[in-house]
């Protein structure tokens, strides 16, 4: 089997484990790029495989596509992202990921408590939030918002504002 510089959409899908429709979606969102043949078929550079791997990892940890695109835009075109590139990209996401971890930990630890939404629809809410006192502080999940301000992100990440 010869190694070619460009791969078809089917080859990229097979090698990356991503559906063709997802590749088209990534391309529409500006995450990956293709060239067109004379017959209007998509062809991708081999560097696209690494970019897709980065996209999939970033998506799995909850990074928004816009953030992923911004990071990928800092990479040189038509070159496989290097270990140094990945280190730089992942370092730029650490604070956001640490804040997400703090938020998820808070949710896990307080999921069975009143969030101060003002619903008063559950018996427990009537006990934890009598007369809708949290509702006097504003709309939405007031206890949750207050707890997020108090939450301590792990390993020196920024506090929620």
C-alpha positions as CSV (number, residue, x, y, z in Angstrom):
1,X,0.0,0.0,0.0
2,X,1.5,3.4,-1.0
3,X,1.3,6.4,1.3
4,X,-0.4,9.3,-0.4
5,X,-0.4,12.9,0.7
6,X,-4.1,13.2,0.4
7,X,-6.9,11.0,1.6
8,X,-10.5,10.7,0.5
9,X,-13.4,11.4,2.9
10,X,-14.0,7.7,3.2
11,X,-10.3,7.0,4.1
12,X,-10.3,9.8,6.7
13,X,-13.6,8.5,8.2
14,X,-12.2,4.9,8.4
15,X,-8.8,6.0,9.9
16,X,-10.2,8.5,12.4
17,X,-13.3,6.5,13.4
18,X,-15.5,9.6,12.6
19,X,-18.6,9.3,10.4
20,X,-18.5,11.0,7.0
21,X,-21.3,13.3,8.1
22,X,-19.3,14.4,11.1
23,X,-16.4,15.2,8.8
24,X,-18.7,17.3,6.7
25,X,-19.9,19.0,9.9
26,X,-16.4,19.7,11.1
27,X,-15.5,21.2,7.7
28,X,-18.6,23.4,7.7
29,X,-17.6,24.7,11.2
30,X,-14.1,25.5,9.9
31,X,-12.4,22.8,12.1
32,X,-10.9,20.9,9.1
33,X,-10.3,21.8,5.5
34,X,-10.4,19.8,2.3
35,X,-9.4,20.4,-1.3
36,X,-11.6,19.4,-4.2
37,X,-10.5,17.2,-7.1
38,X,-11.5,17.9,-10.7
39,X,-14.4,15.6,-10.1
40,X,-15.4,17.7,-7.0
41,X,-14.4,15.0,-4.5
42,X,-13.0,16.0,-1.2
43,X,-9.4,15.3,-0.4
44,X,-7.8,15.8,3.0
45,X,-4.2,16.2,3.9
46,X,-2.8,13.6,6.3
47,X,-2.5,16.3,9.0
48,X,-6.3,16.2,9.2
49,X,-6.1,12.9,11.1
50,X,-4.3,14.6,14.0
51,X,-6.6,17.5,13.9
52,X,-9.6,15.2,14.1
53,X,-8.0,13.4,17.1
54,X,-7.6,16.8,18.8
55,X,-11.2,17.7,18.1
56,X,-12.5,14.4,19.5
57,X,-10.5,14.7,22.7
58,X,-11.5,18.3,23.2
59,X,-15.1,17.5,22.6
60,X,-15.0,14.6,25.1
61,X,-13.9,16.9,27.8
62,X,-16.7,19.4,26.9
63,X,-14.8,22.1,25.0
64,X,-17.1,24.1,22.8
65,X,-16.5,23.9,19.1
66,X,-15.8,27.6,18.9
67,X,-12.9,27.2,21.4
68,X,-11.6,24.2,19.5
69,X,-11.7,26.1,16.2
70,X,-9.8,29.1,17.8
71,X,-7.1,26.7,19.0
72,X,-6.9,24.9,15.7
73,X,-6.6,28.2,13.9
74,X,-3.3,28.8,15.7
75,X,-1.8,25.7,14.1
76,X,0.1,25.9,10.8
77,X,-1.8,24.7,7.8
78,X,-0.9,21.5,6.1
79,X,1.4,20.3,8.9
80,X,0.7,17.6,11.4
81,X,0.4,19.2,14.8
82,X,3.4,18.4,16.9
83,X,3.7,17.3,20.5
84,X,4.7,20.9,21.3
85,X,1.5,22.2,19.5
86,X,-0.6,19.8,21.5
87,X,1.1,20.9,24.8
88,X,0.4,24.5,24.0
89,X,-3.2,23.9,23.0
90,X,-4.0,21.7,26.1
91,X,-2.3,24.2,28.4
92,X,-4.5,27.0,27.1
93,X,-7.6,24.9,28.1
94,X,-6.5,24.0,31.6
95,X,-8.1,26.9,33.4
96,X,-11.5,26.3,31.7
97,X,-11.3,22.6,32.3
98,X,-10.5,23.2,36.0
99,X,-13.5,25.4,36.3
100,X,-15.7,22.8,34.7
101,X,-14.3,20.2,37.1
102,X,-15.2,22.5,40.0
103,X,-18.7,23.1,38.6
104,X,-19.3,19.4,38.1
105,X,-18.0,18.5,41.6
106,X,-20.3,21.1,43.1
107,X,-23.2,19.7,41.1
108,X,-22.4,16.2,42.2
109,X,-22.0,17.1,45.8
110,X,-25.2,19.3,46.0
111,X,-27.5,17.6,43.5
112,X,-30.0,16.5,46.1
113,X,-30.2,20.0,47.7
114,X,-32.2,23.1,46.9
115,X,-30.7,25.2,44.2
116,X,-32.7,28.2,45.1
117,X,-34.7,28.4,41.8
118,X,-37.8,29.7,43.5
119,X,-40.0,26.9,42.2
120,X,-41.3,25.7,45.6
121,X,-42.7,22.8,43.7
122,X,-41.1,20.0,45.8
123,X,-41.7,19.3,49.4
124,X,-38.0,19.6,50.1
125,X,-37.8,23.0,48.4
126,X,-40.5,24.3,50.8
127,X,-38.3,23.2,53.7
128,X,-35.0,24.5,52.3
129,X,-36.4,27.7,50.8
130,X,-39.5,28.7,52.8
131,X,-41.5,31.6,51.5
132,X,-39.2,31.7,48.4
133,X,-36.5,33.7,50.1
134,X,-34.0,32.9,47.4
135,X,-36.4,34.3,44.8
136,X,-36.1,37.7,46.5
137,X,-32.4,37.7,45.4
138,X,-33.1,37.4,41.7
139,X,-34.2,35.0,39.0
140,X,-32.7,31.6,38.5
141,X,-30.7,29.2,40.7
142,X,-29.5,31.6,43.3
143,X,-28.1,29.1,45.8
144,X,-26.2,27.4,42.9
145,X,-24.8,30.8,41.7
146,X,-23.7,31.6,45.3
147,X,-22.1,28.2,45.7
148,X,-20.2,28.6,42.4
149,X,-18.7,31.8,43.7
150,X,-17.6,30.0,46.8
151,X,-16.4,26.9,44.9
152,X,-12.7,26.4,44.9
153,X,-11.4,25.2,41.5
154,X,-8.8,22.5,41.7
155,X,-5.1,23.2,41.3
156,X,-5.1,26.9,41.1
157,X,-7.7,27.4,38.4
158,X,-9.7,30.7,38.3
159,X,-12.9,31.0,40.5
160,X,-16.2,31.4,38.8
161,X,-17.4,35.0,38.5
